[in-house]
């Protein structure tokens, strides 16, 4: 489903731990890292799509996270023409995304990259909040910067609750698919 301007409706997901580090996933069989994201199906709200994608890509259920906030409006990025499937060229420009900020209330071991039959990531790690802006593929950089800037105001929300529930979460490790 592509809108009249050539953008596919999509959600982006920023998951943070109690130290405000963010989940950073390595794409399957690639040396590229990104936040979880995925398309919104017809009849699905952005929030419903976010929870579905969260389960499909990261293996986390609603009870493992707390929704802290979302972007007010769509953020768009154009996909380079040579990355677009030939049959989509001419009417597909890129993605328009609503971004969500979640606090992990579960534990690292709740992350299951193989929760679906078609895993998106084969490793993950906790990353400093702003580092993804520099590490993501160039054409997504401005959307990442905008999303993180808008969502940053929600970071203090619920931090005391998350620390009280899970004060000893591990950070700084890269987790492979076999260690989830």
N, CA, C and O of each residue as an XYZ file, in Angstrom:
720
protein
N       0.846     -1.172      0.000
C       0.000      0.000      0.000
C       0.898      1.243      0.000
O       1.668      1.464      0.934
N       0.788      2.032     -1.039
C       1.565      3.254     -1.191
C       0.592      4.411     -1.321
O      -0.401      4.299     -2.040
N       0.856      5.534     -0.632
C      -0.059      6.670     -0.716
C       0.109      7.406     -2.047
O       0.967      7.045     -2.853
N      -0.692      8.416     -2.272
C      -0.689      9.135     -3.543
C       0.632      9.832     -3.837
O       0.925     10.136     -4.993
N       1.441     10.093     -2.792
C       2.741     10.733     -2.967
C       3.881      9.735     -3.139
O       5.033     10.128     -3.324
N       3.557      8.437     -3.079
C       4.569      7.410     -3.285
C       5.237      6.886     -2.028
O       6.289      6.252     -2.104
N       4.632      7.145     -0.861
C       5.217      6.683      0.405
C       4.395      5.547      1.011
O       3.166      5.597      1.053
N       5.103      4.532      1.474
C       4.478      3.381      2.126
C       4.350      3.667      3.621
O       5.356      3.970      4.262
N       3.138      3.581      4.208
C       2.958      3.789      5.647
C       3.715      2.726      6.446
O       3.674      1.542      6.112
N       4.390      3.151      7.479
C       5.335      2.311      8.184
C       5.440      2.787      9.625
O       5.080      3.920      9.941
N       5.935      1.917     10.493
C       6.238      2.312     11.876
C       7.718      2.070     12.141
O       8.316      1.137     11.604
N       8.293      2.922     12.974
C       9.650      2.743     13.466
C       9.576      2.560     14.973
O       8.741      3.174     15.639
N      10.451      1.713     15.510
C      10.372      1.364     16.931
C      11.723      1.578     17.603
O      12.729      0.991     17.204
N      11.731      2.424     18.625
C      12.914      2.639     19.449
C      12.612      2.018     20.808
O      11.707      2.460     21.516
N      13.379      0.989     21.163
C      13.215      0.319     22.458
C      14.392      0.742     23.314
O      15.541      0.621     22.890
N      14.122      1.237     24.517
C      15.226      1.630     25.386
C      15.177      0.843     26.695
O      14.123      0.386     27.138
N      16.360      0.706     27.293
C      16.456      0.053     28.591
C      16.468      1.124     29.691
O      16.257      2.303     29.405
N      16.706      0.734     30.911
C      16.666      1.681     32.021
C      17.816      2.683     31.986
O      17.762      3.701     32.676
N      18.851      2.416     31.198
C      19.962      3.356     31.054
C      19.780      4.260     29.826
O      20.683      5.004     29.444
N      18.611      4.175     29.230
C      18.293      4.931     28.017
C      19.189      4.570     26.844
O      19.413      5.385     25.949
N      19.696      3.355     26.852
C      20.372      2.806     25.685
C      19.285      2.205     24.808
O      18.240      1.789     25.307
N      19.526      2.159     23.512
C      18.499      1.713     22.581
C      18.866      0.384     21.925
O      20.038      0.076     21.710
N      17.831     -0.389     21.615
C      17.980     -1.659     20.902
C      18.448     -1.345     19.496
O      17.860     -0.511     18.808
N      19.510     -2.016     19.072
C      20.106     -1.806     17.752
C      20.251     -3.172     17.128
O      21.004     -4.005     17.633
N      19.532     -3.427     16.015
C      19.499     -4.754     15.404
C      20.316     -4.834     14.130
O      20.323     -3.906     13.322
N      21.006     -5.955     13.958
C      21.803     -6.210     12.753
C      20.944     -6.997     11.765
O      20.436     -8.071     12.087
N      20.789     -6.453     10.568
C      19.982     -7.095      9.531
C      20.561     -8.468      9.188
O      21.778     -8.643      9.142
N      19.690     -9.423      8.951
C      20.094    -10.790      8.624
C      21.038    -10.796      7.424
O      20.753    -10.202      6.385
N      22.166    -11.480      7.593
C      23.172    -11.669      6.541
C      23.685    -10.369      5.925
O      24.115    -10.358      4.772
N      23.644     -9.282      6.679
C      24.160     -8.000      6.203
C      24.997     -7.383      7.311
O      24.886     -7.768      8.475
N      25.815     -6.446      6.948
C      26.556     -5.707      7.957
C      25.935     -4.326      8.112
O      26.637     -3.315      8.115
N      24.611     -4.293      8.242
C      23.912     -3.032      8.465
C      23.020     -3.183      9.693
O      22.419     -4.232      9.928
N      22.955     -2.124     10.452
C      22.220     -2.101     11.715
C      21.126     -1.050     11.622
O      21.284     -0.028     10.955
N      20.008     -1.316     12.303
C      18.901     -0.367     12.293
C      17.949     -0.644     13.448
O      18.063     -1.650     14.148
N      17.001      0.283     13.629
C      15.901      0.070     14.554
C      14.872     -0.840     13.878
O      14.796     -0.884     12.650
N      14.085     -1.565     14.672
C      12.978     -2.329     14.080
C      12.011     -1.378     13.376
O      11.774     -0.264     13.843
N      11.467     -1.819     12.272
C      10.471     -1.042     11.545
C       9.683     -1.984     10.658
O      10.124     -3.098     10.374
N       8.519     -1.539     10.222
C       7.738     -2.374      9.326
C       6.475     -1.690      8.860
O       6.043     -0.689      9.431
N       5.889     -2.245      7.815
C       4.722     -1.662      7.176
C       3.447     -1.776      7.991
O       3.288     -2.673      8.819
N       2.556     -0.851      7.734
C       1.227     -0.854      8.334
C       0.281     -1.520      7.344
O       0.165     -1.082      6.200
N      -0.387     -2.565      7.777
C      -1.323     -3.288      6.911
C      -2.649     -2.536      6.815
O      -2.999     -1.781      7.722
N      -3.392     -2.738      5.714
C      -4.699     -2.082      5.586
C      -5.595     -2.409      6.787
O      -5.698     -3.564      7.202
N      -6.237     -1.379      7.335
C      -7.124     -1.544      8.478
C      -6.425     -1.550      9.814
O      -7.084     -1.618     10.852
N      -5.105     -1.481      9.819
C      -4.315     -1.515     11.053
C      -3.958     -0.081     11.460
O      -3.621      0.745     10.611
N      -4.034      0.204     12.747
C      -3.575      1.507     13.233
C      -2.053      1.453     13.363
O      -1.482      0.363     13.415
N      -1.388      2.607     13.416
C       0.061      2.579     13.636
C       0.450      1.833     14.919
O       1.438      1.098     14.926
N      -0.307      2.012     15.988
C       0.013      1.327     17.245
C      -0.143     -0.195     17.105
O       0.692     -0.947     17.607
N      -1.191     -0.646     16.436
C      -1.366     -2.084     16.210
C      -0.214     -2.631     15.373
O       0.301     -3.712     15.658
N       0.189     -1.895     14.346
C       1.316     -2.322     13.506
C       2.598     -2.387     14.321
O       3.402     -3.303     14.147
N       2.790     -1.419     15.207
C       3.998     -1.390     16.038
C       4.082     -2.642     16.903
O       5.138     -3.272     16.964
N       2.987     -3.020     17.576
C       3.026     -4.214     18.432
C       3.211     -5.489     17.599
O       3.891     -6.418     18.036
N       2.618     -5.539     16.418
C       2.814     -6.708     15.544
C       4.277     -6.802     15.108
O       4.892     -7.864     15.202
N       4.828     -5.687     14.631
C       6.229     -5.678     14.196
C       7.181     -5.965     15.352
O       8.196     -6.636     15.167
N       6.864     -5.467     16.530
C       7.687     -5.728     17.715
C       7.800     -7.223     17.966
O       8.884     -7.726     18.263
N       6.686     -7.935     17.849
C       6.698     -9.386     18.044
C       7.421    -10.078     16.889
O       8.253    -10.956     17.118
N       7.112     -9.691     15.656
C       7.704    -10.357     14.491
C       9.214    -10.168     14.414
O       9.933    -11.116     14.098
N       9.711     -8.968     14.694
C      11.124     -8.678     14.495
C      11.982     -8.881     15.731
O      13.159     -9.227     15.621
N      11.400     -8.667     16.915
C      12.191     -8.691     18.146
C      11.714     -9.772     19.112
O      12.434    -10.138     20.041
N      10.500    -10.283     18.897
C       9.981    -11.328     19.768
C       9.451    -10.814     21.095
O       9.215    -11.597     22.015
N       9.264     -9.508     21.202
C       8.741     -8.936     22.442
C       7.238     -8.741     22.337
O       6.729     -8.246     21.332
N       6.534     -9.138     23.395
C       5.091     -8.958     23.474
C       4.782     -7.655     24.209
O       5.656     -7.051     24.830
N       3.551     -7.249     24.127
C       3.091     -6.014     24.779
C       3.473     -5.974     26.265
O       3.799     -4.913     26.798
N       3.431     -7.130     26.925
C       3.728     -7.141     28.365
C       5.219     -6.975     28.680
O       5.585     -6.816     29.844
N       6.074     -7.009     27.668
C       7.521     -6.827     27.876
C       7.965     -5.378     27.757
O       9.120     -5.056     28.034
N       7.047     -4.494     27.345
C       7.413     -3.100     27.098
C       6.364     -2.155     27.664
O       5.236     -2.549     27.964
N       6.764     -0.916     27.799
C       5.836      0.150     28.166
C       5.939      1.224     27.098
O       7.035      1.698     26.800
N       4.812      1.611     26.517
C       4.777      2.658     25.507
C       4.983      4.009     26.187
O       4.198      4.408     27.047
N       6.055      4.712     25.790
C       6.357      6.012     26.386
C       5.845      7.170     25.533
O       5.418      8.192     26.069
N       5.885      7.018     24.219
C       5.441      8.103     23.360
C       5.578      7.748     21.896
O       6.073      6.679     21.538
N       5.128      8.669     21.056
C       5.209      8.493     19.605
C       5.378      9.854     18.957
O       5.112     10.888     19.569
N       5.823      9.838     17.708
C       5.940     11.097     16.987
C       4.545     11.621     16.677
O       3.597     10.854     16.513
N       4.440     12.931     16.601
C       3.133     13.556     16.353
C       2.661     13.341     14.923
O       1.461     13.235     14.672
N       3.599     13.276     13.989
C       3.228     13.208     12.580
C       4.156     12.231     11.861
O       5.087     11.686     12.453
N       3.886     12.025     10.592
C       4.691     11.145      9.759
C       6.064     11.762      9.514
O       6.180     12.969      9.302
N       7.094     10.935      9.545
C       8.439     11.315      9.127
C       8.724     10.517      7.863
O       8.438      9.321      7.805
N       9.283     11.169      6.855
C       9.470     10.516      5.545
C      10.936     10.427      5.165
O      11.743     11.296      5.495
N      11.254      9.352      4.461
C      12.552      9.280      3.797
C      12.374      8.656      2.421
O      11.529      7.785      2.217
N      13.190      9.124      1.486
C      13.191      8.588      0.129
C      14.224      7.469      0.042
O      15.322      7.572      0.589
N      13.855      6.417     -0.645
C      14.765      5.296     -0.889
C      15.484      5.574     -2.211
O      14.839      5.937     -3.195
N      16.818      5.409     -2.249
C      17.526      5.623     -3.518
C      16.925      4.773     -4.633
O      16.564      3.615     -4.419
N      16.823      5.353     -5.811
C      16.166      4.698     -6.949
C      16.712      3.301     -7.223
O      15.943      2.392     -7.537
N      18.021      3.116     -7.111
C      18.598      1.808     -7.415
C      18.306      0.766     -6.336
O      18.618     -0.410     -6.525
N      17.712      1.173     -5.206
C      17.306      0.234     -4.162
C      15.846     -0.192     -4.333
O      15.394     -1.140     -3.691
N      15.121      0.500     -5.188
C      13.692      0.243     -5.377
C      13.509     -0.877     -6.391
O      14.149     -0.889     -7.442
N      12.621     -1.822     -6.061
C      12.306     -2.898     -7.005
C      11.847     -2.312     -8.333
O      11.129     -1.312     -8.365
N      12.253     -2.920     -9.397
C      11.956     -2.409    -10.737
C      10.456     -2.180    -10.943
O      10.055     -1.165    -11.511
N       9.629     -3.122    -10.482
C       8.178     -3.001    -10.713
C       7.552     -1.849     -9.911
O       6.434     -1.432    -10.212
N       8.257     -1.331     -8.898
C       7.734     -0.226     -8.092
C       8.223      1.139     -8.582
O       7.674      2.172     -8.200
N       9.249      1.139     -9.422
C       9.830      2.408     -9.871
C       8.783      3.242    -10.589
O       7.978      2.736    -11.371
N       8.820      4.525    -10.302
C       7.862      5.440    -10.913
C       6.728      5.831     -9.992
O       6.199      6.937    -10.106
N       6.332      4.938     -9.065
C       5.257      5.301     -8.144
C       5.631      5.094     -6.678
O       4.834      5.430     -5.802
N       6.806      4.556     -6.382
C       7.255      4.367     -5.003
C       8.443      5.281     -4.738
O       9.437      5.241     -5.463
N       8.342      6.106     -3.698
C       9.438      7.011     -3.332
C      10.163      6.553     -2.075
O      11.385      6.669     -1.980
N       9.406      6.028     -1.103
C      10.042      5.653      0.161
C       9.025      5.324      1.231
O       7.934      4.826      0.951
N       9.409      5.616      2.473
C       8.587      5.284      3.637
C       8.120      6.560      4.329
O       8.841      7.557      4.377
N       6.905      6.510      4.862
C       6.462      7.525      5.820
C       6.186      6.770      7.107
O       5.478      5.763      7.110
N       6.754      7.266      8.202
C       6.760      6.502      9.443
C       6.222      7.292     10.631
O       6.454      8.493     10.766
N       5.505      6.582     11.478
C       5.215      7.033     12.833
C       6.200      6.277     13.710
O       6.301      5.054     13.617
N       6.921      6.988     14.554
C       7.933      6.379     15.422
C       7.404      6.270     16.843
O       6.732      7.173     17.344
N       7.720      5.141     17.488
C       7.311      4.867     18.857
C       8.540      4.686     19.736
O       9.546      4.121     19.309
N       8.446      5.172     20.967
C       9.490      4.949     21.971
C       8.917      4.031     23.038
O       7.890      4.328     23.649
N       9.594      2.916     23.253
C       9.170      1.921     24.245
C      10.251      1.754     25.300
O      11.440      1.885     25.010
N       9.838      1.469     26.506
C      10.767      1.120     27.581
C      10.650     -0.388     27.781
O       9.548     -0.903     27.972
N      11.775     -1.100     27.739
C      11.773     -2.532     28.031
C      11.490     -2.709     29.515
O      12.247     -2.226     30.356
N      10.399     -3.402     29.840
C      10.079     -3.715     31.227
C      10.357     -5.186     31.514
O      10.390     -5.614     32.668
N      10.555     -5.949     30.446
C      10.969     -7.341     30.581
C      12.479     -7.392     30.755
O      13.099     -6.443     31.232
N      13.046     -8.501     30.364
C      14.486     -8.686     30.487
C      15.090     -8.928     29.112
O      14.376     -9.218     28.152
N      16.419     -8.805     29.024
C      17.101     -9.049     27.755
C      16.745    -10.418     27.184
O      16.618    -10.570     25.969
N      16.586    -11.403     28.046
C      16.305    -12.760     27.568
C      14.920    -12.884     26.923
O      14.634    -13.898     26.286
N      14.057    -11.874     27.076
C      12.757    -11.888     26.405
C      12.872    -11.584     24.913
O      11.953    -11.876     24.148
N      13.994    -10.999     24.497
C      14.211    -10.711     23.081
C      14.447    -12.035     22.361
O      15.341    -12.800     22.724
N      13.635    -12.295     21.338
C      13.742    -13.526     20.545
C      13.728    -13.154     19.072
O      12.668    -12.934     18.487
N      14.906    -13.085     18.481
C      15.020    -12.654     17.087
C      14.420    -13.656     16.109
O      14.137    -13.303     14.964
N      14.224    -14.880     16.533
C      13.637    -15.903     15.665
C      12.190    -16.202     16.022
O      11.731    -17.337     15.896
N      11.478    -15.182     16.464
C      10.070    -15.360     16.833
C       9.192    -15.596     15.609
O       8.113    -16.177     15.723
N       9.647    -15.151     14.445
C       8.875    -15.364     13.216
C       9.634    -16.294     12.279
O      10.808    -16.596     12.494
N       8.943    -16.739     11.242
C       9.563    -17.618     10.247
C      10.545    -16.883      9.342
O      11.347    -17.513      8.652
N      10.484    -15.560      9.343
C      11.344    -14.747      8.490
C      12.037    -13.683      9.338
O      11.633    -12.521      9.319
N      13.081    -14.069     10.084
C      13.751    -13.099     10.959
C      14.342    -11.930     10.176
O      14.853    -12.094      9.068
N      14.257    -10.748     10.780
C      14.818     -9.532     10.189
C      16.247     -9.278     10.692
O      17.079     -8.720      9.977
N      16.510     -9.698     11.930
C      17.797     -9.455     12.572
C      18.452    -10.770     12.966
O      17.764    -11.739     13.287
N      19.796    -10.804     12.942
C      20.491    -11.994     13.432
C      21.389    -11.690     14.624
O      22.057    -12.588     15.137
N      21.415    -10.439     15.071
C      22.144    -10.049     16.287
C      21.571     -8.715     16.756
O      20.912     -8.003     15.999
N      21.835     -8.398     18.008
C      21.388     -7.117     18.539
C      22.284     -6.713     19.690
O      23.021     -7.527     20.246
N      22.205     -5.421     20.042
C      22.959     -4.897     21.182
C      22.276     -3.631     21.690
O      21.444     -3.031     21.010
N      22.649     -3.251     22.893
C      22.228     -1.964     23.417
C      23.235     -0.937     22.923
O      24.439     -1.194     22.912
N      22.743      0.216     22.517
C      23.568      1.242     21.888
C      23.246      2.592     22.532
O      22.112      2.818     22.954
N      24.233      3.494     22.612
C      23.965      4.841     23.105
C      22.833      5.468     22.306
O      22.713      5.226     21.105
N      22.012      6.264     22.955
C      20.795      6.806     22.357
C      21.033      7.490     21.008
O      20.288      7.236     20.062
N      22.030      8.333     20.895
C      22.230      9.112     19.673
C      23.121      8.437     18.640
O      23.158      8.894     17.498
N      23.831      7.388     18.980
C      24.752      6.730     18.036
C      24.087      6.246     16.748
O      24.714      6.333     15.692
N      22.859      5.744     16.778
C      22.255      5.260     15.531
C      22.177      6.307     14.423
O      22.170      5.953     13.244
N      22.120      7.588     14.784
C      22.050      8.627     13.753
C      23.286      8.561     12.851
O      23.179      8.762     11.641
N      24.429      8.288     13.418
C      25.660      8.215     12.629
C      25.868      6.844     11.996
O      26.563      6.727     10.986
N      25.275      5.813     12.577
C      25.535      4.441     12.134
C      24.556      3.901     11.094
O      24.849      2.912     10.421
N      23.404      4.538     10.959
C      22.395      4.038     10.028
C      22.768      4.416      8.590
O      23.548      5.342      8.366
N      22.207      3.693      7.628
C      22.421      3.991      6.211
C      22.056      5.459      5.948
O      21.113      5.990      6.534
N      22.807      6.091      5.073
C      22.699      7.538      4.839
C      21.282      8.045      4.605
O      20.899      9.064      5.180
N      20.499      7.369      3.783
C      19.194      7.916      3.403
C      18.168      7.890      4.532
O      17.115      8.517      4.420
N      18.463      7.167      5.631
C      17.567      7.163      6.794
C      18.033      8.119      7.895
O      17.327      8.318      8.883
N      19.203      8.701      7.727
C      19.841      9.481      8.798
C      18.974     10.633      9.309
O      18.841     10.799     10.522
N      18.394     11.414      8.437
C      17.619     12.572      8.884
C      16.337     12.145      9.608
O      15.928     12.794     10.570
N      15.707     11.069      9.158
C      14.517     10.569      9.854
C      14.902     10.077     11.250
O      14.175     10.332     12.210
N      16.019      9.384     11.378
C      16.469      8.933     12.693
C      16.719     10.131     13.608
O      16.303     10.131     14.767
N      17.399     11.149     13.083
C      17.689     12.350     13.880
C      16.375     13.004     14.340
O      16.237     13.366     15.509
N      15.432     13.152     13.435
C      14.150     13.778     13.776
C      13.362     12.952     14.785
O      12.811     13.492     15.744
N      13.311     11.648     14.565
C      12.564     10.773     15.481
C      13.171     10.801     16.878
O      12.448     10.974     17.859
N      14.476     10.636     16.983
C      15.124     10.623     18.299
C      14.990     11.970     19.004
O      14.802     12.018     20.220
N      15.083     13.059     18.252
C      14.930     14.383     18.853
C      13.521     14.567     19.412
O      13.351     15.081     20.517
N      12.521     14.151     18.657
C      11.144     14.305     19.126
C      10.822     13.372     20.289
O      10.094     13.754     21.206
N      11.354     12.158     20.260
C      11.039     11.168     21.301
C      11.852     11.359     22.581
O      11.474     10.846     23.633
N      12.939     12.076     22.503
C      13.833     12.225     23.661
C      13.110     12.767     24.888
O      13.464     12.423     26.016
N      12.111     13.604     24.683
C      11.394     14.199     25.823
C      10.662     13.170     26.674
O      10.319     13.448     27.823
N      10.419     11.978     26.120
C       9.704     10.931     26.860
C      10.637     10.047     27.704
O      10.155      9.208     28.465
N      11.927     10.216     27.587
C      12.854      9.294     28.249
C      12.703      9.251     29.761
O      12.865      8.186     30.357
N      12.405     10.350     30.384
C      12.260     10.357     31.840
C      10.974      9.682     32.294
O      10.865      9.279     33.452
N       9.994      9.552     31.394
C       8.710      8.947     31.746
C       8.899      7.475     32.071
O       9.404      6.709     31.250
N       8.507      7.099     33.229
C       8.523      5.694     33.597
C       9.878      5.136     33.964
O       9.979      3.937     34.222
N      10.928      5.942     34.001
C      12.245      5.387     34.293
C      12.320      4.859     35.722
O      12.949      3.829     35.964
N      11.694      5.541     36.660
C      11.709      5.058     38.045
C      10.972      3.721     38.144
O      11.414      2.819     38.856
N       9.851      3.595     37.431
C       9.098      2.335     37.429
C       9.933      1.210     36.821
O       9.998      0.115     37.381
N      10.567      1.469     35.690
C      11.366      0.433     35.031
C      12.533     -0.004     35.903
O      12.827     -1.196     35.987
N      13.205      0.944     36.552
C      14.341      0.587     37.420
C      13.869     -0.207     38.639
O      14.544     -1.138     39.078
N      12.718      0.162     39.178
C      12.208     -0.555     40.345
C      11.880     -2.000     39.987
O      12.078     -2.903     40.800
N      11.382     -2.220     38.778
C      11.003     -3.572     38.360
C      12.199     -4.401     37.923
O      12.234     -5.602     38.192
N      13.184     -3.800     37.256
C      14.301     -4.541     36.657
C      15.608     -3.773     36.817
O      16.133     -3.254     35.832
N      16.146     -3.687     38.031
C      17.325     -2.849     38.252
C      18.630     -3.426     37.728
O      19.619     -2.695     37.673
N      18.692     -4.687     37.342
C      19.970     -5.302     36.994
C      20.060     -5.746     35.547
O      20.662     -6.781     35.262
N      19.478     -4.993     34.627
C      19.548     -5.384     33.222
C      20.975     -5.260     32.719
O      21.711     -4.352     33.105
N      21.354     -6.193     31.849
C      22.681     -6.178     31.280
C      22.709     -5.247     30.080
O      21.701     -5.082     29.394
N      23.852     -4.644     29.829
C      23.990     -3.760     28.673
C      25.366     -3.928     28.067
O      26.277     -4.497     28.668
N      25.488     -3.401     26.829
C      26.790     -3.371     26.189
C      27.210     -4.656     25.485
O      28.319     -4.720     24.955
N      26.368     -5.670     25.463
C      26.716     -6.909     24.776
C      25.980     -6.991     23.456
O      24.876     -6.468     23.307
N      26.600     -7.644     22.517
C      25.904     -7.962     21.275
C      25.370     -9.373     21.426
O      26.089    -10.285     21.834
N      24.104     -9.540     21.093
C      23.435    -10.817     21.265
C      23.177    -11.422     19.895
O      22.523    -10.801     19.057
N      23.678    -12.613     19.661
C      23.400    -13.321     18.399
C      22.073    -14.024     18.496
O      21.501    -14.145     19.579
N      21.582    -14.487     17.369
C      20.280    -15.159     17.315
C      20.253    -16.374     18.216
O      19.197    -16.713     18.749
N      21.362    -17.029     18.400
C      21.395    -18.219     19.251
C      21.395    -17.907     20.728
O      21.292    -18.813     21.556
N      21.511    -16.628     21.072
C      21.588    -16.239     22.482
C      20.387    -15.438     22.919
O      20.503    -14.612     23.825
N      19.240    -15.651     22.311
C      18.083    -14.824     22.641
C      17.113    -15.539     23.524
O      16.083    -14.975     23.892
